[in-house]
């Protein structure tokens, strides 16, 4: 597995966790969106480096 594959897999796991917290009512939509944006930025950094 390449570093990019690993980064994408970690990204998808993190996004799934954020959505699961939202679905269960632990986070509101704004908080979930902030978490998703952070993970998108992290993935971009990993892929571009």
Buried (B, 14 or more C-beta within 10 A) or exposed (E): EEEEEEBBEBBEEBBEEBBEBBEEEEBEEEEBEEBBEEBEEBBEEBEEE
